[in-house]
Every structure is written in structure tokens, then in C-alpha cells.
Amino acid sequence: MGSAAELAAAALLVLGFPALMLAALVPSVPAFAAVSAVTYLADHHLHRKGSYLVNRLSKVRAGLSIRFLIRQLLLVLLLARLSLSDDLIFYGAVACFIAFYGLQAPHGALVTLIRNRRRMPVATRNIDLKSRLRIPDAPPRLLMHRSAEKMLHLDLLALAGILVSARPGSAVAGFTGIGLTVGLGCLYVLVLVPYVRGRKVPPRPDTVLAAVDDWLTGYRPETVLYFSGSKDSAYQVDMWLETMERLETRPLIILRERAILNSLAPTTVPVVCVPGGVHLMNLDLSTVRVALYAANVGKNIHLLRVPTMKHVFIGHGDSDKLASVNPYSKVYDEVWTAGRAGRDRYAIADVGVRDDDIVEVGRPQLAPIRGRRDVSGDRVPTVLYAPTWEGWDGNPGNTSIVLAGENIVQRLITADPPVRVLYKPHPFTGNVSKDARAAHRRIAALVEQAAAERAADPRFTADDAAMDRAAAQLARIEARLAELAGAGGTRGDEAEATRDGIADPDRHAETARLRAEWNDAYWRSFPSYEHRVVKGAQPRLYDCFNASDAMVSDISSVVSDFIASGKPYAVTDSGEVGAEEFRRQNTAVRAAVILSNDAAELGGLLDAVRDPAADPLADARAELKRYLLGPDEPRSIDRFGTAVADLARKAEIRDIGRQARPGAANADPAEAAELSNAVPGQRAASAEESQSVSRADRGPAAG
């Protein structure tokens, strides 16, 4: 149910309707009024929280409208039991509820029509469509947000008035309530009508697509980051946003799901969300030379079919999981890996990816990760436990959280000399396995209990004044970030967000600076020895890396990324294949302390943390870092940019050859040679010279 309050509200709602019937049959007006109030409040609370029960009720024909109708019918039953069936208030109540229920159809139809007409065929961010399209403001939020619930709650006026009139006396209150309910219901319908016609309706889809194409013609994007996935997978594209911002070529991000667009982290890169495959294939992407793919998904085919660009799989992590050598990867022109390990991984897997098509570019995202800290003095070392999730196949080797998690945390919180534990689970943990979900809850409880015990331990003291200053700074930063988000965020619905969603570079830079300051203040806002469960997106995983002296994890890209720090780490052999076989199968654990499910080997990791001289794996980690992630120089972002430029040149040369093929005698070898020797900054002139021929001969990319 999500919380105890939701569970209580659900119980009150489910039990409330039988109680209403009982009150109607007795009959008792006060009891009926009291129970009605309880059901109204419980229903409202569950809707406001987005409760799972609300969705389930609609599946068993007990949806929102039915619940309100039942309450109204029980009120009519109450009137009959009070011997008012021949009274005008009885007929007024019946007529009111029939008319009010009849208003639900036009109201629902108008709301649905408005939402459908304001849903853009292409939603954008950081693209100037305002000068090309007339996109009207959205209807007031008061009208559209949870509109069905608001409409149905208008019956409160009639219900209250009728209950007052159910007692002996005047029927004025009842007919007043009836009039207000029906009148306000009609008014609600009427105020929605203007938003389905005239200048309050956004342009037609073909007009929107033409405007986007017009912008593309002027912007002439060269490098595209393409992504499709669920809302929970937004992190897979977020990790590439900063890299895209730093490219020398003109970048563009193409998304396929609105949920991803709404969850996307702030960026200054132009973003186009195209849910429809036909719409995507008809966009003019003729200037794009390199398309980057962060995930292997079926919708990739809609862009892979475009022959005028080179297609590259860059992934969203680098690990020894089978997903890192997906046979689907051979559909791309190139596969980019962090280091030599990725190349060897494909060679061993023998899934059809040629060695010539693999390029080692490093991991640009790892630049913020810092190296080993001094643990001398009184500072309590920090160990990060960052298990991955359980996966889809039920393999016990996927995650340590079920079989080893509690053992790992128990040994860490009872270690002597003491260490501090940070527990940051994968965001997908528990999505598939109830055992993993239960284990996560037990581990979190274990960490929180240990934190409470340590807070009461006189051996540990904290600088309360410094923490108060950090907490105050944290509050100021969060207030400013909220202010920036409000000032720079998009308002209204999707159409308004498309019209107004252009990032301010200065605001974006200030936000980035404030987030760095927030991270620093966060770690100073509580004692450096305090165990902590790190929930949510902030602080980020890499921030936890920098706050830690060692890590325990599973086979995933988390391990490969942590290796960039050079710090000691341990990996759990949850599948119990044995340490030697585990190292043979998984490159990233060659310099790790291998843990069994009882975590008895954790002592070796803690010894390496406390005393660098007692760290026999230090040299092996340095060598493994170069193997997995490539050399430190040149920088990964520079290698990545060079790879983009090199592939763009290949795309240009191939495109010139493709155009010249029908009349080979007219081909210009000198132009191809010039392009092949060009550097990124020099390609613009050659591209411009060939653009008129390219666009005339090629036509739309969807051809």
C-alpha cells in the first residue's frame, strides 16, 4: 500500500460502503453523514497518493464513478427508508443524480479530447518552436488536474443538502444543494468547450512536424544520442548528457517515450521526443553523421534503417554481464568500449562483432571520480555496499542482496576497528523478486538500527555546530535549486513544455555548481562515522564513491566504474562458482577481494583500507584499471570526441560515394580525400559545399 496511512485509508474505504448501506437501512441520518465523510476523505487520500488499490478497484468494476454512484443510490435508499419516497426531495434527489451522472459523459469526452489534441506528435526541449508555431496556453490546471475526481465531488453539495432536508422541516437546503451540484456540473462542462476549438487548439500534427523539420534544417545536427526505454531506465541516457554537451559537433538527443522526456535530467542539448515510428522516419535527419545508442532495444530499428549516418553502440555501462556482449550489437557500424577488456569480451563471446568494428574510447562519465583518501588519524573509514538488482532470469549470481547482503552489512557494522557503512541499492531492486525486496528492507533496517546505536555510543562524537552550519547551507542550496527549477522549468502540459522548454545556459551552469555544493554540504551535515542508507537519485553513485574508502558490490558496471578510483573493492560470488572460476569468468574481479555468501573474507578488504601497506592488490588494481578503462591520457572525453569525428568522416565519405555511384565518372575523388583528412573543425565547409547536392538527391531520411 506504500504506507500505514494508505493502508488505513484503504481499509476505511472498503469497509465504508457496507457501513453506508447499514446506516441507510437502519435508517440513521447522522451515521450516514459520518460514514459518507469518511469514504470521501479516504477516497481522496488514496487518489492523491496514487495508491495501487485505486487502480485495482477500477479493474474489478469498482472504479471512481461507480463508487460515487453507489453512495448516491444508498442516499436514495436512505430517503425511502425514512418514508420520504412520496416527498418532492426524493424525486429531486433521483432526478439530480441521473442528470449529474449524465454530465459525466460530456465532461469526460471534453477532457479526453483536450488532452489528445494538446498531445504533440513531437515533444521537444531546447528547441525554438515558439517562433515557428502558435501553441496556445494549456487550460488552467484547476480544470484538468484530476478532473474526474473534481467533477464527481460536486455531488457533495447535493448530498449535504439532501441529508439536511431528510430531517423533518423545509426542503430548501436539499433543493439548494441539488441546484448547486447540477449547475456547477453544467458550468464545468461549458468552460471546457472553448479549449476544443479555435485558437485554443494546438496546430495539427503535420504542421508541428514541418516546424520541427524547419528547425532541423537550420540547426543541422551532426551527432545524435538515441534512446528508448521505460521511465525507470532514464538514468541510462542521463549519464551521457554531459558528454553530449561537451562534443564539438552539433548534438541532438532523440527519445521515443514521453515518460523518459519527463524524467530526463536538465541539459542544454536540444531534445526531440518522437513516440511514433512513422513520425521519426519522416524527420529530416540528413545532416546527422553519427548516431549513438545507449541501449539495445527494438525501437532502435527506426533509426538504424537510415543509411546516411553511422550507427554506434555506446551502452550504459561496462561489465562482464552477458548484456555487455549482446549479439544484437553486430547491427551497428561500430561498438565503443571503455578499454581493451571490452574488445576481448566480444572476441571471447564470439557473437559476430568484428574486432575492426570495436573502438576503445574510455568512460567520459568517470572524470568526477576521485582517488584514495588518507585514512590515518581518528577518521572512521567508509565502506560502500552497492549491490546490483536481481535481474529478470532469477540467477542467484546476479545480486548478493538475497543470499549475502545481511551477512555483509552485519560484518561491516560490527567490524573492529569500526567502519562506516553506506548502503546504496540499485533503483530496480525488488522489482522482480519479492525475496530481493524483503532482503533490501531488512538490510536498510539493519543499517538504520546500527546508526541509532552508534549515535548513542560515547566513543563517537560529532561537531554539532559544523553539522548545523552544513544543514543550514543545505537548506539554502535546496531553496535556490527549487527556485531555479521553478523559474527554468516548464509549466502546463506537453504542448506548453514544448513551446517554453528552453534551458538558460547561465541557469544551467548555476544549477550544476549548486549541485556540487549541495553534495559537499550533504556529507558534512551528519557525522562522518554515521551509517546511512542512501536513497533516491541524490547523492549520486559517484558521489558515494568519492565519500568511500572501499566498496562491496556485484558483477555490474558499478564495479568497473569504481575501479577508476583505484580504491580496494570486494565482489560477492553469490552463485558460488568458486573464487578461481569467478575470476576467470569476470574480468572486473581480478583485482577484487572475492566474498562468499557468508562474507567471511571481508577482513582482507578492511585491512587494505586501514593500511595501504597491507594492500596486496594495489598494483593489480592499477593494471586492471588500464585494461578495463583505458589509459588516463589522452582524456576519455577527448578520445570520445575523436572517435565521433573519425566516424563522421567515414559517413561523409560513404555518402559522397553513394551519391556518385549512379554516375561514377562524375565522382570527385579529391573531395573524398579532403574529407578523410579533415578534422572536426574543418568539416563544416566541405559539408556545406555538398549540402545542396546531398539534400536534392537524398530527400527525407525516411525515403
N, C-alpha and C positions, 0 to 999 in steps of 0.2 A: 504493500500500500504506500510505501515511501516514508511514512512517519506515523507516530502514535495518534496524532491529531486526525490524519486522513483515515486511519482505521476506525477511530471513534465516530467520525462523520459518516463513514460508510455504514457502520452498524446502526446509527440513528436513522439514516435514510431507509435502509432495508426494513427496519422494524417500525418505522414511522407510518407506512401505509396500512399495515394491518391495524395499527393503533387508531388511525383515522377512521377506518371502517367501524371499529368498535365504538368510537365516540359518536359516529353518525347513527349507529343502531340503538345506542342506549336510550335516547339521544342526549348529548351534552354539548351545548354551545361553547362553554369555556374550555372544555377538554379538546374539542375540535380546533378551536383557535390556537391553543397552546401547541398541539401536535403539528398543526399546519406550519406554525412559525419555525418549529424545529426542522421539518422537512425542507422548507425553503432555505434555511441557513445551511443545512448540511449539503444540499444540492449545490448551492452557490460556492461553498468552500471546496468541494471536490472539483468543480469546473475550474475554479481559479487556480488550483494546484495541478490541473491536467491529470487527474487521477486515472489510474489503469481501470478502476471499477467503472468509471463513466463510459469508457469505450466498450467494456464488456457488456454493460447493460443494453447498449444500442444493438449489440449482436443478438440479443435474446428478446428483441421486440419490446424492450422496456426503456426506450430512448427518452430524451429530454421532453419532447412534445407529448408522448404517451403519459409520462409521469404527471405533467401538469393537467392533462385531460382527466386522468383518474381522480386527481384531487378535486377537480371541478365537479365530476359526476358524484363523488362522495358528498360534496356540499349539497347537491340537488337531493341526494338520499336523505341527508340531514333535515332538509326542509320538509320532505314528505313525512318523515318520522315525527316532525313537530306539528303535524296536521295542518301544514300550510299549502298543501297541494292545490287548494282552490283559491289561494290568495294570489294577488297580482304579482307579488315579489317572486313567487315560484315561477310563473310564466316569464317574468322578466329575466330571471336567472338563466332559464333554459335558452331563451332567445339570445341573451348576451353571449353565452358560451358557444352556441352554434355560430353566431356571427363572428366572434373572436377567433374561433378555430378556423373559420373560412378565410380570415385575413392572413393566416399563416402562409397560404399558398402564394398569393401575390408578393408578400413580403420576402419569402424565401427565394422566389423566382427573380425578383429585382436584385437582391443581394448577390445571388449567384451570377446573374448577368453582368452586374457591375464588376465583380471580381474577374470574370472571364474576359471582359472587354479591356480591363486595365492590365491584364497579364500580357507582357510584351513577348513577341516571338524571339527577341534577342534582348537580354538584360545586360547592362554594361556598368562599369566603373571606370573613372578617369578617362572618359571619352566625351568629347563635346558634341552632344546631340541637341543641346538646347538651342543652338543657332541654326540647326537644320530641321528640327521638328517642333511642332506646337504640342507639348504634353501638358494637359491641364492638371491642376491640383487634385489630389485624391479627395474623396468625400471625407468629412470630419470623422475622426477616429470614434467619436461618440456614436456615430451611426453604424459603423462597420465592425467594430471590435466586439466579438461575442454577441453578434446581432440577434441570433435566435434566442439566446438567454434573455437579452434585454426585452425583446418583443413579448416573450411569454410571461415575464414578470409583471407586465402591465395588468395582469389579471388580479394582482394583489389588491388593487383599488376596489374592484367589484367584489372580491371575496370578503374584504374587511367590511364594506358597506352592507353586504347581504347578511353577514353574521350579526351586525348591529341590529338590522331590521328583523332578524329571526326572533328576537325577544318581543314581547307584546309592546305595541306602540306604533309610531309612524314609520312608513316605508321610505321616507325621504332619503335617509342615508343609503339604503340599498340602491335606489334608482340613481342617486348621485354617483355612487361608485360604478354602477353599470355604464352610465353615460361617459364617465371619465375613461374607463377601460376601452370601450368601443371607439370613442372619439380620438383618444391618443393613439390607438392602433391604426385608425384610418390616417391620422396625421403622419405617423411613422412611414406608412406606405407612400403617401403623397410626396414627402420630402425626398424620397429616394428616386422618384421618377425622373427629375432633371438630369441625373447622372447617367442615364442610359441613352441620351440623345444629344444632338447638337455639339456645341463647343466643349462640353464637359467630358466627351468621349475621346480617348487617345486615338492617334492615327491608325489606319489599317495596317495589317502585318506587312504587306508589300511595300508600303511607304516607309515603315520602320527599317526594313531590310535594305531599301535603297539608300536611306540615310547612313546606315552603318557602312555600306559599300562606299559611299561618298567619302566618309571619314577614312576608311582603309586606303582609298586612292591617294588621299593627301598625306597620310601618315607613313604609308609604305612599310609595313612591318617586315622585319628580316628573320627574327628568331621567335618561335612560338613555344611556349610551355603548355602542353595539352594534358588535361586531367579529367577523369570521370571516376566517380565512386560515391559511397554513402556519406552522410553527414559526419559520421564518426571518423572517416578517413581524411578529413580536411587537413590534418597535420602533415599528410604526405605531400601535399602541394605547398603548404605553408613553409616547409623547410627550404624550398627553392626560391622563395620570393626575394630575399636579399641578394641572392646570386643573380637573379634576373635583373634586379635594379642596377647591378654593377657591370652588366655587359656593355660593351662598346657599341654593339649593334642595336637597332631599334627593336625592343622586346614587345611581345604581346602574350597574354595568358588567355587560353580558351578553356572554358569549363563547360560541362554538359548537364549539370544538375543545379537547380536553383538553391537547394539546401547547402551545397558547397559554397556557392557565391555568398550566401547569407552568413556562413561560418568563416569565410576567408579572413585571414589576418590583414591588418591595414597594409597597403602598398601603394606606391606611386606608379606602378606599371599599369598600362591600360589592360582592362579585363573585359572579355566578351563571354557571356554565358549563353550557349545555344542549345537548348534542350532537344530541338528537333533535328534529326539526322539530315533531312532534306534541306532545311534551312542552312545547316552547316555546309553542306556540299555545294550550296549556291552562293556562299560568300566569296568575294573576290580576294583570294589569298595568293595571288600570282606573284607577289613580291617576296613572299616568305621563302627562305632558302633552307632553314634548319628547323625541324620540329622535334621537340624534346618530350619524352613520355616518362612520367613518374610512376606509372603502374601498368601492369598487363591486364587490360580489361577488354571486353568485347566491343565496346563503342570506339575503341582506337581505330577500327577499320574505316570509320567515316573520314578520317584524315589520312590514314595510311594509303588510301587509294589515290591521293594527289601525287602525280609523278614529277611535279616541278620543284619539289623540296626533298631534302634528305631527312630520313627519319632515324632518331636515336633513342635507345632505351637508357635512361639515366637512373631509374629506380628511385626508391625512397629509403634506402639503407643498404648496407653491405655486410652480409653474414654468410654463414655456412648452411643456412636453411635451404631446403630444396627449392623454395620460391626464388632464390637467387640464381638458379640455373634453369629457369623455366624454358622448355622447348619453344614456347611461343616467341622467345626473344629473337629467333632467327628471321622473323619477318622484317626486322629493322635493318637499315643500311649499316648501322654501327651500334655497338653496345659499349657504353662507357663505364669503366670500373674505377674504383679508388686506386688500387695498386696492382702489383703483379699477382697477388693472391686471386683476384677476381678472374684474371686471364687463365690462370692454372685451373681454377674451379670449373670453368667451362670446358677446358680441354679434358679434364678427368670425367666430367659428366657426359661428354660426347653427345650433346643434344642437337648438333647441327650448326652451332655458331662457330664460324671460321675465326681462326686466330688473327687473320689480317683485318677482320672487322671489329676488333676489340681495341679500345683506346684507353690508356690509363690517365685519368685526369685529377686524381686525388679527391678529397671531400671538402669543397669550399666552406661547408657549414661548420667545420670543426675549428675554424680560426679562433673563436672565443674561448676554447678550452685551454685552461692553464695547467702548468706542470706541478710537480711535487712541492709541498709546503714543508717548512721546518716544524717538527713535532716535539722539539725539545721544550723543557720548562714544564709549566703546570697545565698547558693546554691539553684538553682531552681529545684524542684523535677521533675522527668521524668516519664511520663505515656506512656506505650507501647500499641498501638492499633494493635492487630494481629488477624484479623478476618480469619476464615477458608473460603474455597471456597464454591460455590453454590451447588455442588453435581450433581448427574445425574437425580434425581427424581423431581426437581422443588419445593421441600418442602420449604416454606418460613422460616421454623425454622432452616434450615441448616446453614445459614450465616446471619450476621447482616448487611453486606455491602450494601445491596439494600435498606432496609427499615429504618435502624438506623444509618448507617455509617456516613453520613454527620452530623446528629444531634450530634453524639458522638464527632466527631472532632470539630465541631463548639463550643460545650460547653467547650471542653478542651482548645482550643486556646484562648477563651475569659474568662477563669477562673481568679478569683481574690481572693487571691494572685495567681500569674501566675505559670503555669507549662509548661514543655517542652513536646512536642508530638513526639513520634517516630511511624511512620506508616509502618508496615511490613506486606503486604498481603500474602496470600498463593500463591505459584507459579502457581497453577491451576486456579486462579481467572479469570473469564471471558472466560474460555474455552468452557463452555456450554451456559451460559446466556449472551445475549447482554446487558441486564439490569445491570448485575453484572459488566460487562466490562465498561459500561458507568459510573456506580457509582464509580468504582475504579479510573477512570480518574478524576472525579470531586473531589473526596477526596484528591487525590495526588495534584491537582491544589490548593485546599484549604490550604493544609499544606504548600506548597511552597510559596503561597502568604503571609501566616501568618509569615513565616520565613523571607521573604523580609521586611515586616512591622516591625518585631522585630529588624532586623538589623539596621533600621533607627531610632529606639526608643532610646533616650538618657539615659533612665533608665538602659539600658543593656550595659555593657562594657566588652570587652574581652582583654586578654593578647595577643596582636598580635605577639609579639616576641616568646612567648611559642608556639603559633599555627604554626608559621613559622618553628620553630625547629622540631615540630612534623611532619609537612608536608615534611620537608627535610628527616627526618628519614623514613617516609612512602615511599618516593621515593627510598631511598637506599634499604629498605627491599624488595620492589616490584622488583627492578632491580636484586637483589640477587635471589629472588624466580624465576624470569624469567630465570636467568642463570642456576639455579638448575634444572628447568623444561626442559630447552634445553639440559643440559648435561645428565640428567637422563631419559628424555622422550624417547619414541620410535619414530623411523623415518620410512619413507617409508610407505608401505601398511601393510595389516593384517599379511602377511607371515613374513615380517621383524620384525613387532612388536612382534610376537610370538617367533621369534628367539632371539631377543635382549632385550625383555621387562622384565628384571630382576632388581628389586629395590635394590639400595645400602642402607643398613641399616643406615650408617652414614649420607648419604644424606637425607634419610627419617627422621631421628631424627633432623637434622638441619632444614629441612623444617617445621616440627612441631613446633620447637622453634621459628622460624621466623614468623610463622603464629600467634603465641601467641603475639609476639612483635608487629606485624602488627596491631592486634586488639587493643592493648593498644595505639599505636600511632594514629590509626584512630579516636578514641574517643577524643584524645587531639588535633586533627588537626582542629577542629572547636569549636565554643563557646559551653559551657555546657548548655546554655539556648536555643540553636538554634533548632527549629523544623526541622524534617528531614524525608523524605521518604527513607526508606531503601530498596534498590533494589538489586536483584541478590543474589548469594549464600553467599557473604561476605559483612558485618559481618553476622555470623550465628545467628539463632534464639536465641540460648542460650547466645550468646554474648549480644544480645539485652536485654535478661532477666537481665543479670548482670549490664547493664547500666541503668536499670529502677528501679523505686521505687514502681510501681504498673502496672497492666495490665488490659486491657479490651479485651475480646475475645468472642468466641462462644463455643458451645459444640464440643470439639475435644480433641485430645491428647495434644494439646498445653496447655490447662488448667491444665490437670493432671501433666504435666511436670513443669509448673510454680509453682504449689503448693509446689514443692520441695524447693523453695526459702523461703517459709514462709511469703512472702510479700502479701499485700492486692491485691485483684483482683475483677473484675466485669465480669459478663456474661450476654449477652443480650437474653432476651426471645422474639426472633423475631417472633416466632409462636404465641405469645400472649395467652399462655395457663394459665397464672396467676402465681404469684410468688410461692405460696404453691405447686401447681401441678408441676411446673417446678422443684422445689427442690425434690419433691417425685420421679419424673421420672429420674432425673440426679444426681447421687451421687456427682459428682465433684463440684456442685454448692452449696452444703450445707453450705459452709463457704464463699460464694461469696455475693457481692452486686448484686442484681438482677436488671437489667435495662429493662425498657420498651422501645419501639421503639423511644420515644421522648427523652430518656436518661436523664429524669428529676432527676433520683436517683443518678447521678454521684457525687453530693455533699457529700454523705456519704463516697464514696471511697476517695475523695480528703481530707476530714477531717482526715481519718485514715492514710493517707500518711503523712500529715503535723504534726500530733501529735499522737504518739503511744498510749498515754493515752486515746485518743478518738477513739480507735480501738476495738469495742466490739466483733469482730470476731476473734481476735488473737488466743485465746485458741481453738476455733472451727477449725481454720486452722491447728494448730499443731496436733489435734486429727485426722483430715481428712487426713493429710499427712501420718500418720502411717497407716491409713486404706487403702489408695489408693496405697501407695508405699512401705509399709512395714517398719520395724524398721531401724534405722540408723546403728545399729550394729547387726550381722556382716555386713560388707560392701556388697553392692549388687554384685560387681564383684566376691567376694568370694562365695556368695550364688549361683550365676550363675555357677561358676566353679564346685562347689559341686554337683549341680543338673546334670551337664553334666557327671561328674564322676559316680554318682549313676546310671544314666540311662545306661551308658556304661557297668557297671557291670551287669545290668539286661539283656542287649543284649548279653553279653558273656555267661551268664548262660543259656539263652534261646537257644543260638546257640549250646552250648555243648549238651543240652538236645535234640535238634532237630537232631543232628548228631547221638546221641546214641539211638534214638528211634527205628530204624530198628533192633538193637541188644541190647535190654535193659540190658542183662546180662553183656555186656561189658562196661556199663556206669561207670564212676568213680565219685561217689558222693563226695569224698574228694576234687576233683578238683573244683567242683561247689561250695562247701562250702568255699574253699580257695578264689575263685574269689569273692564271695559275701562279704567277709570280707576285701578285698584288698582296698587300697587307690590308687588314680591315679598314683602315682609314682611307686607303686608295681605291677601294672597290666601288665607291659611290659613283664616280664619274663613269666607269665602264658600265655599271648597271643602268645609269641614266641614259647612256647612249643606246643601249639595247632595249630600253623600256618600250619605245614606240613600236618597234617590230615585235617585241615579246607580247605586248598586250593585244596587238592586232591579230597576230597569228594564233595566240593561245586561247583567248576568250576567257570566260569564267573558269575558275578552278574546278568546278563541278562537271565540266564538259564530258 
